[in-house]
Amino acid sequence: MPDAIETAKLLRDSKLQQMRKNDSEINQLQRDNEELQCHVDALEQLLKEVSPGSPDQPARLFSKYANMSLSPAVLDMIETSARAEGGGTRLGFLVPEIIEALLAGGFESDAKELYPSVYSVAMRLVKQGKIREGKKDGKRSFMSKQPF
């Protein structure tokens, strides 16, 4: 009888450990979904802002950042996304995400690599207090300083 009790306790402890592991995985997936929803919301807002008003009005999607220099474009992208998401993503934007949004908005550059330039601009904007930094997937990310 004592062996049966010990076996039952070990089995119970094993099941409890599996439940804690499952809870941890569920929590991580929920955080991932929240972040994805923020990106979807920002993209939907961007699409609303850049949709043409009439057939002869070209979509601003290809011209929003076309006439901007890099610093104002990076700041605008982060602030626009923050407004669209009601305060920005909790984890901010990684540099490749910022670059993707700028290029989608018509930003043009002669630089072979935009990453170093965008990273430097974002760090300078942090030092100036215009945006703030965070961590996303263990990497430095950038987000709006002001809640919207």
N, C-alpha and C positions, 0 to 999 in steps of 0.2 A: 504493500500500500504506500509506504514512503517513497518508493521509486516512481510510482504513478503521480504522486503529488509534485515531486521535483520535475518530472517530465512536463506536466501541465504548466508549472510556473515558467519553465524555460520556453515552452511554446508560446505562452502569453507574452513574455518579454520580447520574444522575437517578433510577434505580431505588432506589439506596441512600437517597436523600433521601426518596422516597415511603415506603420502609419505616420510616424514623425517624418520619415524620409519623404513619403508621399505628400504630406502637408507642405514641406519645404519646396518640393518641385511645383506644386500647385501655386504657391505664393510667387515663385519666380515667374511662372508662366503668366500669372495675372499682371505682374509688373511689366513684363514684356508686352502684353496686350495693351496696357494703358499707354505705354510709350508709342506703340504702333498707331493707336487711335489718335494720339496727338499729331503724329505726322500726317495721317489721313486728313484730319481736320484742317491742318495748315495747307495741305495741297488743295483741298476743296475750296478754301478761302482764296488761295492764289488763283485758282481757276475762275472763281467768280470775279475777282478783280481784273483779270486780264482778258476776259471774254469780250469779243467785239460787240459794240452796241448796235451796229448795223452791218449789212453785207459789205459796204464799201469802206468801213472803218477797220483797218488791220488790227489783229489781236496785239495787245501790248505785251503778250508773253515774250515776243521776240525783241522787244525794245525797252523794257523797263530799266535795265541796267546798261543799255547800249551806250549812253552818253555820260555815264558816271565813272569817276575814278574808283579805285579799289576800296579805299577806306569808307567813303560814303555808301558804296554798294554793300559792303559787308555789314555795316551798321544797320542799313535799311533792311537787309534780308533778315537779320536776327530780330529786329524790332517788329517787322511786319509779321513774321511767323509767331512772335510772342502775342501780338494782338489777335491774330487769327485763332490762336489756341487758348485765349483767355488767360495769358500769363506765361506762355512759353512752355516748352517741354520741361519736365522735371530734371532731365539729365542734360539738356542742351543739345547743341549740334556739333558733331565732329567736323574737322576741317574738310574732309571729302564731301560731306553733306552740304556744307556752305558753298563749296566750289560747284557742286552739281546744281544747286539753286541759282547761283549767279549765271552759270552758262545757260541754263534754261531760260533765264530772264534776259538773255541777249548780251551779257558781258563779254567783251572781247579783249584779248591781251596778246601781245607779241611774245610773252614769256613762254619758254618751253614747258616749265613746270609752274603751276600756280600755287601748289601746296606751301612752299616756303614763304611766299609773299602773303598769302591769306593768313597763315599762322602768325607771322610777324605783325600784321595789321591787327588781328584779333587780340594778341597779347598787348599791343599798344593801347587798344581800346579798353582793355581790362585795367591797365595802369592809369588810364585817364578817368576811370570810373564810369565809363559809358555802357559797358556790358560787364557781366561777371562770368567767372569760370566755374566749371563743375567737373565731374568725372562720369564717364559713360564707357562701359566695357573696359574699365581700367585705363582709359585714355582721357586726356584733357578735352573738355568740351566747352562751348561758349553759349551763353544765353542772355536774354534781356535782363537788365538790372532793374527795370521798372515793372512792377506788376500792372497788368491791364485788366 
